[in-house]
């Protein structure tokens, strides 16, 4: 007996709803029969209704509003105008639909570093006014009405592919939550998946470059009737689902196009920068090691020793170039700038090559025998340099066969050997000045490149 009573009670609830759907919005001719579901006329507290009763109550309210909108829009001859016509149709006081964009929240992103495209997933909040969805709260004891289908009312459809020649990015938008208040204030939560190409003009600072990825949304329909407004909030991330995957993300404050003669546009950008220093360490440490070895090579003794060290540094630099080809070269196809770290390494290789050539030339000059002494000013200058600049005062490595050093106050027997020693000291000083000049040029070039 209890089950039979339950079935009868449920039938009494559902039947008025079906009748309201069948007769009250079937056309303009039935617009005068506004039956607000007699079963719920005496309801004073909707919280006392069961779940299925409350759902039926919401349906009654919706079909009451739909029938009322059908009656007011009879002159347009539209079927189901509450879902097909914008709120401004037939409204002389309002010319445009003002859609307010609330908080934009990101839940997930996918970045392709090689072709520089970004796909974001998340949701946004939208609000607009539709007086066709307003009701008398004294008649319907309800403040907010849940709309269970996006096809039941008119909603602004947004897309980044609103114009005919737009790039197809497979954007997706889905209405997740839709409700209206008794004042006609409609709010919706829109889930989206958007894709765009990023601007990497900051590639010069790789791997600390910033990807600037901008999105633009427009009304897909009724473009002449919709205008946007924002609440000034930046783009947020959802702490429950969002993962940064080693990237630092920041969002700009959404902006709108203020020109009423242009189609309304909603613009916002996402900035991405690597938060992990692994790539930076991988690229910068070898570069710095070779640069420091190059700068300190004059401290390492004779010209021959310096030459060996510089050749070893050159070998390291060639190996580092192979590392750069694996880590940086795949990104060069979409950017015209050269990363600073790569330009610095290139400059260091050039200066090291010049230093190697200079060391070879001066080492070759020290091997040539000369029977005439150098100029006096050159002897004096080389003595000053080799005496006061300590790391240029290096051990002679010229061929000393047949040279007799002064012993017991006796002078050397051959003056040509003394001339050769003077030439050797002169070339040591010139080599020291050359390497010092190259080091200073390298430091100055580093400051300019940075």
Secondary structure, DSSP 4 states (H G I P E B T S, - for coil): -HHHHHHHHHHHHHHHHHHIIIIISS-GGGTT-----GGGTT-S-GGGS-HHHHHHHHHHHHHHHHHHHHHHTGGGT-SSHHHHS-TTTT-SS--SEEEEEEEEEEEEEEEETTTTEEEEEEEEEEEEE-GGG---TTTS--SEEE---TTSS----EES--STT------EEEEEEEEEETTSEEEEEEEEEEEEEEE-TTGGGTTS-EEEEEEEEEESS-TTTEEEEE-S-B-EE-TTT---TTEEEEEPBPEE---TTS--EEEEEEEEEE---HHHHHHHHHHHHHHHHHHTGGGGSSHHHHHHHHHHHHHHHHHHHHHHHHHTGGGGGG--SPPHHHHHHHHHHHHHHHHHHHHHHHHHHHHS--SSPPPHHHHHHHHHHHHHSGGG-----S--TT----BTTBPPS-HHHHHHHHHHHHHHHHHHHHHHHHHHHHHHHHHHH-
